[in-house]
C-alpha cells in the first residue's frame, strides 16, 4: 500500500527501545515500580509553547473502542504528553480522540491537518474537525502531506487554502499555522512562500544517511526559528511487494524499525537533532515504546549512532530526492 492510499483510506501502524517486555507494558501495570519523571518538554520554535518530546498520533486510537482510547489518552497525559496530532484522513480517529481528549483539552496542544487545497473546502473541513474533536479551536492547523508543485500552487493561488487558514486564525479557530511534507523540494517551496510557525517532516536515520533526504530541510527550518516536528523516526524501509497487504504492522504503510532496540535507537537518533518533538507510529506497541524512551530520554551516543547507521547501509529509503 502506498502512502497516498494509506492517507485516503485511513489504514494504520508499529515499533521501539526497552530491552524487556516489562518496558512495553502499560503504565497501569507497571505502577508498582518507582515513578519516573514526566516526559520532558521542548520549546516549539518561536511560538512560546512547550511540547512533550513525543506526541500521541491519532492513528493510535483509530478503529479502537472508546474505552481503550479514553484509557490510552489518560495514560499519555499522566506520563507528560501534552501534544496530540490527528487528521481527517485517519479514518474515525477524530471522532474517537475528541471525547478521549476532552477532559485534558485545556491543558493540551491539539494539532490537526487538511488535504484540502482550496479555500472553501479547507474552511469546511476545519469546521467539521472542530465539531468531531469537541473543541472551538485547534492549536496548530497544517497543510497535510504537501507533495507536489501543484499542491503549493493551489494553496497559495486565488481562493487557495491559505486564505481559509488566515481567516480561521483571525477568527480564533487556529492559533498557529504549519505544514507537513514528504518532498524536500516542495518543503522548500512552502518555506519560500510563507513564514510558517511549524513544519512536520521526516527526520529519520535511513533517510538522512541513504538518501540525503531531510538534513537540508531541518537546517533551513532551524535557521528560520520554526517549530520542527518530526515524522518517521521509527521507520525503516518499504514493505516487500509480497507484504504490501497483510503485514504485521497494518497501521504502518512503511516497514518500521525492529522492536525494541532498533526502533528505540531510531527515535533517540531523531530526538538528538534540533527538533521539538516526534510523532511515533500509530501502532500501540510502538507508541508505548516511544513513551518509555521519551520518559528516560538520553541523546544517542556516538557508538550507538555508528551501530544504527551501519544497519541503514544499503536499505531502501521510503522517500527520495526528486531527480534532476
Phi, psi and omega in degrees: 000131181276162183302318182294322175299319179300315181294321182290318186271344179070034175284173193213169286217174175190142085158171197182203189265271185002123185283354182224163179296334181301323181290342181264359181280152178301154181302322183301326181276343182256009188290347180286341180279183180296139182283130180274159175295156177298156175304128184293164180239156176225155180288137180269085178054229183261014184286338186083002181261141175253126181247149169300148186287353167228156177253162163264113178278143186300336180296337178302323183260355179301134178061028175250167175283151183301319179300321176299312181299316179302317184290316184287327175293318178297318178297315180300315180296318179297330181275357173112005180279121176243006184246121183232131187234132183210170179203153177301333182287353180269055176054234181264020186299322181296315181298329182273321180292323183308301179296324181293324183273345186308317180295341185245006190302318183291343181248017183231166179245114185253122178249138177225172186216167171215144172269354180291137183248353178252159187302306186294317181293321179294318179296317180294320181291324176299314180298322178294320178296317179300319179295313182292327181274358176058049180214161179263356177200159168249146180288326180222125175245133190231143166288123190268129170054056176290114192237330187237163175300324180295324175304310183297315181298320179290319181301317185260002180279182177301133183057031178279169185297333179300327177298320178293319179299314182293320177295320179295322178294319178297328181275357180082011178277342183221133176270313184230156183238133180212190177206157169245151182211153175237027180218124177298315184297317181281337171296316177298320179297318177298317181295330178286334185274334191202151179270079184289154175282325186216161169225139176245113192213150178296121174236100196215143187294324178288315181299315181295314189276332185254343183229000185051036184257106174124322185299325180291325178289318178301315181296317181295315180295322179295318177300324182278356179073024181282160167283123184251118181246135191255136171253159167062028180297331182256012179282157178235296187202189177276156174286142171301150182308323182291344183246018180302325177238149175075019178280168188287355179233074187295345177267013176234121175283346176248166177274117182283165175296156184290142174276146351263330193295310185296317180296320179295317178296322178299316178295317179295324177300313180297314183288349175275357174266168183284067176244158176278313187202163176238145175258108182289169175301161182277353175293131185303322182298317181290321179295318179296319177299317180299321177297317180297315180297314182295322183292336178242028192303133170226137177305147181294138181275156182306317180294322178293318179297318179300316180294320180295315181292333175296326178289340181276345184303124177077002181280139179285118180289156180279342176227158178223159170292151178294144179283137180293000000 
